[in-house]
Amino acid sequence: MKLRYISSYFALAFLFFSIEPTKASTLNNLYTGLAVSWDHVGGRSYGVITNHAGSHLIFSNGNSLRADKMNGYAFIGTVYTLPQRSIFISPEFQIGQGNVDCQIKNTAADPNLILSSGPLQRRLDLKLNRQLTTSFVGRIGRKLFNSLQLYGLLGVEASRFKYSYVVENVDAISGEINGFKTFLKSKWKLAPLFGIGIDKAINKFRIGLEYRFSSYGPIKASRTVFQSASTEWVSTKVKPYISSLMLKFCYGV
């Protein structure tokens, strides 16, 4: 994540918390709650193997990532209400497992390994798993009626991804495949987060529906793979995005 994203979100957070409640806004009680979310991961994947003869085997040239899963989250926040305007500003922190995983299986013909049935079909299987996610957002909205409010949100999301890819063990002389190697990479990634939501008050409780979208930068991995009679170079990349539809329950406002 570029530095300008991080600095802008911290500046936004500082602005929210530094408003004087006795002048421009009224500080209400903290609120806390739980959310049930339908999370979708999408995006693109890319994979190339440069074989022992220098040929480039293209396994995934922008193939789509796709997976869906239901997850649970916990959140806490506070609300600043601008007097006589029915406008509120609400910084909110959220955390949850957010587990979503997808896998793409790819094949490509190796022009330098010719068998009786034709070129050897090579495999490069990619898998992406989100293991944990947190976010900090600022909700800005307006109260439409006494119990209903509509808002937009802007913030930053941090997720821990586990990325793995499987490369076959290939004998460059005989063309035989003898098992495979699995390579793993874990990394925290930051992404800008946008969304909209609506909720309704029921006494001291609120129930709402919220849509969130975050787009992550590429997760790259490359390495030299030593085969039984040759050396190959593997390069892979995924560019994921996460979209979520949340049903939220909270207490305190």
C-alpha positions in Angstrom: 0.0 0.0 0.0 1.4 3.4 -1.0 2.3 5.8 1.8 -0.3 8.4 0.7 -3.1 6.0 1.5 -1.8 5.3 5.0 -1.2 9.0 5.9 -4.6 10.1 4.6 -6.5 7.6 6.7 -4.6 8.5 9.9 -5.3 12.1 9.2 -9.0 11.2 8.8 -8.9 9.3 12.1 -7.2 12.3 13.9 -9.8 14.6 12.6 -12.7 12.5 13.9 -11.2 12.1 17.4 -10.1 15.8 17.7 -13.5 17.4 17.2 -14.5 19.2 20.3 -17.8 17.7 21.6 -18.8 21.0 23.3 -18.7 23.0 20.1 -19.1 21.4 16.7 -20.6 18.0 17.8 -22.1 16.0 20.6 -20.2 12.9 21.7 -22.6 10.0 22.2 -21.9 6.7 23.9 -19.7 4.1 22.5 -21.3 1.3 20.6 -20.3 -2.3 20.0 -21.8 -5.1 17.9 -21.5 -8.1 15.7 -21.8 -8.6 12.0 -22.6 -11.5 9.8 -21.1 -11.1 6.3 -21.2 -12.8 2.9 -17.7 -12.2 1.6 -16.6 -12.6 -2.0 -13.1 -12.7 -3.3 -12.4 -11.9 -6.9 -9.6 -10.6 -9.1 -7.0 -11.9 -11.5 -4.1 -14.5 -11.4 -1.0 -14.8 -13.5 1.6 -17.6 -13.7 4.7 -18.3 -15.9 7.3 -21.0 -15.9 10.5 -20.5 -17.8 11.7 -24.0 -18.5 15.2 -25.4 -18.9 15.3 -24.4 -22.6 14.2 -20.8 -22.0 10.6 -21.3 -23.2 7.8 -19.4 -21.4 4.9 -21.5 -20.3 1.9 -19.2 -19.7 -0.4 -20.9 -17.2 -2.8 -18.1 -16.2 -3.0 -14.9 -18.1 -5.6 -12.9 -16.1 -7.8 -15.9 -15.1 -10.5 -15.0 -12.6 -10.3 -15.6 -8.9 -13.7 -16.4 -7.4 -14.9 -17.7 -4.0 -17.6 -16.9 -1.5 -18.0 -17.6 2.2 -20.0 -16.4 5.2 -18.0 -14.9 8.1 -18.5 -13.2 11.4 -17.0 -9.9 12.7 -16.9 -7.8 15.9 -16.8 -4.0 15.8 -16.7 -1.0 18.1 -17.1 2.7 17.4 -18.4 6.0 18.6 -20.7 8.7 17.1 -20.3 12.5 16.8 -23.6 14.2 15.9 -23.5 17.7 14.4 -26.1 19.8 16.2 -29.2 20.9 14.3 -28.0 19.2 11.1 -29.0 15.5 11.6 -25.5 14.6 10.3 -23.3 12.2 12.1 -19.6 11.2 11.9 -18.6 7.8 13.3 -15.1 6.2 13.5 -15.3 2.5 13.7 -12.9 -0.4 14.2 -13.7 -4.0 13.0 -11.9 -7.3 13.3 -12.7 -10.8 12.2 -11.3 -14.0 10.7 -12.8 -13.1 7.3 -11.7 -16.4 5.9 -12.1 -16.7 2.1 -10.0 -19.0 -0.1 -9.9 -19.8 -3.8 -7.9 -22.1 -6.0 -7.1 -22.1 -9.8 -5.7 -25.2 -11.6 -3.9 -24.4 -14.8 -2.2 -26.5 -17.5 0.1 -25.5 -20.3 1.9 -27.5 -23.0 5.7 -27.7 -22.7 7.1 -27.4 -26.3 10.5 -28.8 -25.2 9.2 -32.1 -23.6 7.5 -34.1 -26.4 6.0 -37.5 -25.6 4.4 -40.1 -27.9 1.0 -38.5 -27.2 2.3 -34.9 -27.9 3.8 -32.1 -25.7 3.8 -32.7 -22.0 1.0 -30.9 -20.2 2.5 -29.1 -17.2 0.6 -27.9 -14.2 0.8 -24.8 -12.0 -1.9 -24.6 -9.3 -2.4 -21.4 -7.4 -4.3 -21.0 -4.1 -5.1 -17.8 -2.1 -6.5 -17.7 1.4 -7.4 -14.7 3.6 -6.8 -15.7 7.2 -7.5 -12.5 9.2 -8.8 -9.0 8.5 -9.2 -5.7 10.4 -10.4 -2.3 9.3 -10.7 1.2 10.4 -13.4 3.3 8.7 -15.1 6.7 9.1 -18.9 6.5 8.6 -20.5 9.8 7.5 -24.2 10.0 7.2 -27.5 11.6 7.8 -30.5 10.7 9.9 -33.5 10.5 7.6 -36.1 9.9 10.3 -36.1 9.5 14.0 -34.9 5.9 13.8 -33.4 5.5 10.3 -30.0 6.7 9.0 -28.1 6.4 5.7 -24.3 6.7 5.4 -21.2 6.2 3.3 -17.9 4.9 4.7 -14.2 5.4 3.8 -11.2 3.7 5.5 -8.4 1.2 5.3 -8.5 -2.6 5.6 -5.6 -4.8 6.6 -5.7 -8.5 5.8 -3.3 -11.4 6.2 -3.1 -13.6 3.1 -1.6 -17.0 2.6 -0.5 -17.6 -0.9 0.6 -21.0 -2.2 1.5 -22.5 -5.6 2.3 -26.1 -6.6 5.0 -26.9 -9.2 5.5 -30.4 -10.6 8.8 -32.3 -10.3 9.7 -32.9 -14.0 12.6 -34.9 -15.4 13.7 -32.8 -18.5 15.3 -35.9 -20.1 12.6 -38.5 -19.8 9.6 -36.2 -19.4 8.4 -38.1 -16.3 6.6 -36.3 -13.5 7.7 -37.4 -10.1 5.6 -35.7 -7.5 5.4 -31.9 -6.9 6.7 -29.1 -4.7 4.5 -26.7 -2.7 5.7 -23.2 -2.0 4.0 -20.9 0.6 4.0 -17.2 1.2 2.2 -15.3 4.0 1.8 -11.5 3.9 -0.2 -8.6 5.5 -1.6 -6.3 2.8 -3.4 -2.9 3.1 -6.2 -1.7 0.9 -8.5 1.3 0.7 -12.0 0.5 1.7 -15.3 2.1 0.5 -18.9 1.3 1.2 -22.5 2.4 1.9 -25.0 1.4 4.6 -28.3 1.9 6.2 -29.5 1.1 9.7 -32.5 1.5 12.0 -32.8 2.1 15.7 -34.8 -0.2 17.9 -34.6 1.2 21.5 -30.9 1.0 22.4 -30.1 -1.4 19.5 -29.5 -0.8 15.9 -29.8 -3.3 13.0 -28.3 -2.4 9.6 -27.2 -3.6 6.2 -23.8 -2.5 4.8 -21.8 -3.1 1.6 -18.0 -2.9 1.6 -15.4 -3.1 -1.2 -11.6 -3.2 -0.9 -9.1 -3.7 -3.7 -5.6 -5.0 -2.9 -2.4 -4.6 -4.7 -0.7 -7.6 -6.3 0.8 -10.4 -4.3 3.8 -11.7 -6.1 6.0 -14.7 -5.7 8.9 -16.0 -7.8 11.8 -18.5 -7.3 14.2 -20.8 -8.9 13.0 -24.5 -8.9 15.6 -27.2 -9.1 14.3 -30.2 -11.1 16.0 -33.5 -11.3 17.9 -32.7 -14.5 17.3 -29.0 -15.0 16.6 -25.6 -13.5 13.4 -23.6 -14.0 12.1 -20.2 -13.0 8.6 -19.7 -11.7 6.8 -16.4 -11.4 3.3 -15.9 -10.1 1.0 -13.0 -9.2 -2.6 -12.5 -7.9 -4.5 -9.2 -7.6 -7.5 -9.8 -5.3 -10.4 -7.7 -4.3 -12.9 -8.3 -1.5 -16.6 -7.4 -1.5 -18.8 -7.9 1.5 -22.5 -7.6 2.3 -23.0 -7.4 6.1 -25.9 -7.7 8.4 -24.9 -5.7 11.5 -26.3 -5.7 15.0 -25.1 -3.2 17.6 -25.9 -1.8 21.0 -25.2 1.6 22.5 -26.6 4.2 20.2 
